Amino acid sequence: MVVGDVCGNGPIAAKNTALARNTLRALARRLTRPTLILADLNQVLLDWPTDDPRFLTAIYTSVRPFPGGAMVRISSAGHPLALVRSANGYVHEFGKPGTLLGVLPDPELHDSRRILRVGDSLILFSDGVTEARNDADRGLYGDERLRRLVAGLGDLPAVAMAEAIHLAALAFTGGRLSDDIVVFVMKVPSHEPLSLGLTAVSHDAHRTRPGPC
């Protein structure tokens, strides 16, 4: 599972997004460690024969389910760190900051691991959430406001959690988003496959896709 944010917009950004997506799909077939996958993607970006900017941030997660939980490994490359919401409502960051990709030949990347138990949730998001601006005073939505929101979501399914985060950021801006928003939530239920929820929001489009893992 990966969430990323490319530099710029328009055709160049779309091209870089396609390059990153296809590269990650190929790398995931032969590698499992998030740091190795992101490091290889970084090299592909540096080697690509173009003068266009190729910078991007990404957070990559590998998941190994087991009865009653899942082992999660994660690495962030210049991307906002993931949040983990424990079944008791406690929320904390997961992972270590790393270097954005497409800039340095040897980016600083870190693997972090933890076990998620029944009722625990993993939340990945783009900076469009925390950097959403209030229309009245131009203040940011911010990390602390997001943590409080996530802590109060109760026992919602993954897709409902993702939708709640999106709607909160949208309401904060008065309905006028200045950046795209992506929220991905994975939750460990009690007796079913891992529950996934994805909300991807652009300036004028919004879609939600739940699904089993």
Buried (B, 14 or more C-beta within 10 A) or exposed (E): BBBBBBBBEEEBBEBBBEBBEEBBEBBBEEBEBBBBBBBBBBBBBBEBEEEEBBBBBBBBBBBEBEEEBBEBBBBBBBBBBBBBBBBEEEBEBBBBBBBBBBBEEEBEBBBBEBEBEEBBBBBBBBBBBBBBBEEEEEEEBBBEBBBEBBBEBEEBBBBBBBBBBBEBBBEBBEEEBEBBBBBBBBBBEEEEEBBBBBBBBEEEEBEBEBEEE
